[in-house]
Amino acid sequence: MTIVPRAVSRSGALRHEALFYHGHDDYRAGLYAFIAGGVTRAEPVLVVVPQPRLDLLRDEIDTVSDGEVEVRFLDMGIAGRNPSWIIPGILYAFVAEHPTSRVRIVVEPIWPERRALAYPRCVQHEALVNLALADQPASILCPYDAVGLDADVIADAASTHPVLIRAGVRQSSAGYGSPEAVVDAFNLPLPEPALTPSTLLFDRAGMAGMRALVTALATEAGLAPDRVADLRLATNEIATNAVVHGGEPAVLRVWAEPSGMVSEVIGTSVLTDRLAGRLPASPTSEQGRGLLLVNHLCDLVDVHTTNESTTVRLHMDW
């Protein structure tokens, strides 16, 4: 197949579509058409999917790209392991890298082997794409395994994508809902840990003790030293926000799970910004950097808000 690049275009705003595929052949065909279309229009392409789909697509797309138009590949299992990092660290970053052209992005945040614990954040991520990138010149295609995923997951995909593609047919999603409503629907109480956590009530004067407890427990449990440092830093960012903005002592809970260490901060401040930690921080502002850093450092970040408190749970894998 010969691709003849056209003039670069940055016109238009976000296009966010879900592709429901059945098997490898359907997967390859749907994504090949999308990626080849980007190469034809001289639109830089980013492909972020989990292994082994990454190699499957890389081999296929090598026949499309002639090197003149960028086609980049990332493993979603690594780059997007924390769903809350996908918008700022992957999508927004790629758009910002190409200020003079429209971009195309294949991003598969939900697949059958993805750990179930991350699913609520994945759905919130998909809904927030429609807010965070609404005015950005990007075409984003999200593949969904229509065979391997539950019907509820497919229904959630329909609620977070304005356009759906089935068997090559593109149509408006009748189930598409308000992004804010979808995010709020998954703002659910977090499950209680299986083991009794170590607990500490702390205020501003107790921040050093809070950090020391996280360090000691994570080290004792066998977390690697660099991961201990990351967990301490991430917990300190959340704890600082809790005691500065909450006006009352906050609660730290720390425990080990089979997947890794978990630290949790419960404070009386209420996080009302649904996009907090999902957008790049303004270079002229000191605000908005803490949760962004936390999303970068951690393997999963859970947030639950009520009218009286905010709970932030940080997961650091072994």
C-alpha positions in Angstrom: 0.0 0.0 0.0 1.4 3.4 -1.0 0.7 6.3 1.3 0.9 9.8 -0.2 1.1 12.4 2.6 -1.2 15.4 2.3 -0.9 18.9 3.7 -0.6 19.1 7.5 -3.9 20.0 9.2 -4.6 21.1 12.7 -8.2 22.0 12.2 -11.1 20.9 14.3 -11.4 19.8 17.9 -11.4 16.4 19.7 -12.8 13.3 18.1 -13.1 10.5 20.7 -14.4 7.2 19.4 -14.6 3.6 20.6 -13.9 0.7 18.3 -15.6 -2.6 19.3 -13.5 -5.4 17.8 -14.0 -9.2 17.5 -10.6 -11.0 17.4 -7.2 -10.1 16.0 -8.1 -9.7 12.4 -10.9 -7.2 13.3 -8.5 -5.4 15.6 -5.8 -5.1 13.0 -8.1 -4.0 10.3 -9.9 -1.3 12.3 -6.7 0.2 13.7 -4.8 -0.1 10.4 -7.4 2.0 8.7 -7.2 4.7 11.4 -3.4 4.8 11.5 -3.0 4.7 7.8 -5.5 7.6 7.5 -3.3 9.6 9.9 -0.1 8.9 7.8 -2.0 9.9 4.6 -2.9 13.2 6.2 0.6 13.8 7.7 -0.8 13.6 11.2 1.6 12.2 13.8 0.3 8.9 15.3 0.7 7.5 18.8 -0.3 3.9 19.5 -0.7 3.0 23.2 -1.9 -0.5 23.7 -1.0 -3.4 25.9 1.3 -6.3 25.0 1.0 -8.6 23.0 -1.3 -6.3 21.0 1.6 -3.8 20.7 3.8 -6.1 18.7 0.8 -7.3 16.6 0.2 -3.7 15.5 3.8 -2.7 15.2 4.4 -5.4 12.6 1.3 -4.4 10.7 2.0 -0.7 10.8 5.6 -1.1 9.6 4.1 -1.6 6.2 2.3 1.8 6.4 4.9 4.3 7.7 7.7 5.4 5.4 9.4 7.4 8.2 8.2 10.8 7.0 5.2 10.8 9.4 5.8 9.8 13.0 4.2 6.6 14.3 5.2 6.0 17.9 4.4 3.0 20.1 4.0 2.7 23.8 3.0 -0.2 26.1 -0.1 0.7 27.9 0.7 -1.8 30.7 3.7 0.3 31.5 3.1 3.9 30.3 -0.5 3.9 31.4 -0.4 1.6 34.3 -2.0 4.4 36.4 -5.2 5.4 34.5 -5.0 8.9 36.0 -1.7 9.5 34.3 -2.9 8.8 30.7 -4.4 12.2 30.0 -1.5 14.4 31.3 1.4 12.1 30.7 0.5 10.5 27.3 -2.4 12.2 25.5 -1.8 15.8 26.4 1.9 15.4 26.1 1.7 14.1 22.6 -0.6 16.9 21.5 1.8 19.4 23.0 4.7 17.9 21.1 3.0 18.7 17.8 1.8 22.3 18.0 1.5 22.7 14.3 -0.5 19.6 13.3 -3.5 17.5 14.3 -2.6 14.2 15.8 -4.1 10.7 15.9 -3.9 8.5 19.0 -4.9 4.8 19.5 -5.2 4.3 23.2 -6.5 1.1 24.9 -7.0 1.8 28.6 -9.3 -1.2 29.2 -8.6 -4.8 28.2 -9.6 -8.2 29.7 -6.3 -8.7 31.6 -6.2 -5.3 33.2 -6.5 -5.6 36.9 -10.1 -5.1 38.1 -9.0 -2.7 40.8 -8.1 -0.1 38.2 -11.4 -0.3 36.3 -13.3 2.6 38.0 -10.4 4.9 37.3 -10.3 3.7 33.7 -13.9 4.6 33.2 -13.4 8.0 34.8 -10.4 8.5 32.6 -12.4 7.8 29.4 -15.1 10.3 30.6 -12.6 13.0 31.5 -10.9 12.8 28.0 -14.0 14.5 26.7 -13.4 17.5 29.1 -9.7 17.7 29.3 -9.1 17.5 25.5 -12.3 19.0 24.2 -10.6 21.8 22.3 -7.5 19.9 21.3 -6.8 18.9 17.6 -6.7 15.2 18.3 -8.5 12.1 16.9 -8.5 9.4 19.6 -9.6 5.9 18.9 -10.1 3.5 21.9 -10.3 -0.3 21.0 -12.6 -2.5 23.2 -12.6 -6.3 23.0 -16.2 -7.0 22.4 -15.6 -10.7 23.0 -13.4 -10.7 26.1 -15.0 -7.8 28.0 -18.3 -8.0 30.0 -21.4 -6.4 28.7 -21.3 -3.8 31.5 -17.8 -2.7 30.3 -19.1 -2.3 26.7 -22.1 -0.2 28.0 -19.7 2.0 30.0 -17.6 2.5 26.8 -20.8 3.7 25.1 -21.4 6.2 27.9 -17.9 7.7 27.5 -17.5 7.9 23.7 -19.7 10.1 21.5 -19.1 7.9 18.5 -19.0 4.1 18.3 -17.6 1.8 15.5 -18.9 -1.7 15.0 -18.0 -3.8 12.0 -16.7 -0.8 10.2 -19.9 1.2 10.7 -19.5 4.5 12.6 -22.5 5.8 14.5 -23.4 8.3 17.3 -23.6 6.6 20.7 -27.1 6.6 22.1 -25.7 5.8 25.5 -23.2 8.7 25.6 -23.7 10.7 28.9 -22.5 13.8 30.6 -18.8 13.2 31.5 -19.3 14.8 34.9 -22.2 12.4 35.6 -20.1 9.4 34.6 -17.2 10.5 36.8 -19.5 11.0 39.8 -21.1 7.6 39.2 -17.8 6.0 39.8 -17.0 8.1 42.9 -17.6 5.2 45.1 -16.4 4.3 48.6 -13.1 2.4 48.4 -13.0 -1.2 49.5 -11.7 -1.9 53.0 -8.3 -3.6 53.1 -8.2 -7.3 53.9 -5.6 -6.8 56.6 -5.8 -4.3 59.4 -3.8 -1.2 58.4 -1.3 0.7 60.5 -3.1 4.0 61.4 -1.8 7.5 62.4 -3.7 10.7 63.2 -1.4 13.6 62.2 -1.4 17.4 61.8 1.2 19.8 60.4 3.5 19.2 63.4 3.3 15.5 62.8 4.3 15.4 59.1 7.8 14.1 59.9 6.3 11.2 61.9 3.9 10.5 59.1 6.8 10.2 56.5 8.8 8.1 58.9 5.9 5.6 59.4 5.4 5.2 55.6 9.2 4.7 55.1 9.5 2.1 57.9 6.5 0.0 57.0 7.3 0.0 53.2 10.9 -0.9 53.9 10.0 -3.6 56.4 7.6 -5.1 53.8 10.3 -5.4 51.2 9.5 -2.6 48.8 12.5 -1.5 46.8 14.3 1.6 48.1 13.5 3.7 45.1 9.8 2.7 45.4 9.9 3.5 49.1 11.1 7.0 48.3 8.4 7.5 45.6 5.7 6.3 48.0 7.0 8.6 50.8 7.1 11.6 48.4 3.6 10.8 47.0 2.1 10.4 50.4 3.7 13.6 51.6 2.1 15.5 48.8 -1.3 14.3 49.6 -0.8 14.6 53.4 0.4 18.2 53.0 -2.8 19.1 51.0 -4.9 17.4 53.6 -3.6 19.3 56.6 -3.1 22.7 54.8 -6.6 22.8 53.3 -8.5 20.6 55.7 -8.1 22.6 58.8 -8.2 19.5 61.0 -5.9 16.5 61.7 -5.8 13.9 58.9 -5.6 10.2 59.0 -2.9 8.0 57.5 -3.4 4.3 56.9 -0.7 2.0 55.5 -0.8 -1.7 54.6 0.6 -4.3 52.3 -1.3 -6.2 49.6 -0.3 -9.0 47.3 0.3 -6.5 44.6 2.3 -4.0 46.6 2.2 -1.3 49.3 -0.7 1.0 49.9 -0.9 4.3 51.7 -4.1 6.2 52.3 -4.7 9.8 53.5 -8.2 10.8 54.7 -8.7 14.6 55.2 -11.6 16.9 55.8 -10.9 19.0 52.7 -13.2 18.3 49.7 -11.7 17.8 46.3 -14.3 19.3 43.8 -12.2 19.6 40.7 -12.7 16.5 38.6 -9.7 17.2 36.5 -7.3 17.7 39.4 -4.1 15.9 38.6 -5.2 15.2 35.0 -3.9 18.4 33.3 -0.4 19.7 33.0 0.4 22.4 35.6 0.6 25.9 34.4 4.2 27.2 34.3 3.1 30.4 36.0 1.2 28.7 38.9 2.3 26.8 42.0 -1.1 25.1 42.2 -2.0 21.8 40.7 1.4 20.1 40.8 1.0 17.8 43.8 -1.6 15.4 42.5 0.0 15.5 39.1 3.2 14.4 40.6 1.4 11.7 42.6 -0.2 10.4 39.4 3.2 10.2 37.8 4.8 8.3 40.7 2.1 5.8 41.6 0.9 2.6 39.9 -2.7 3.4 40.8 -4.3 6.4 42.6 -7.9 6.1 44.0 -9.8 9.1 45.1 -13.2 9.2 46.8 -14.9 12.4 47.9 -17.9 13.1 50.0 -19.4 16.4 51.2 -17.2 16.3 54.2 -13.9 14.5 53.3 -11.5 13.3 50.6 -9.8 9.9 50.7 -6.7 9.4 48.4 -5.3 5.9 48.2 -1.9 5.3 46.7 -0.7 2.0 45.3 3.0 1.2 44.8 3.6 -2.2 43.2 6.4 -4.4 44.3 
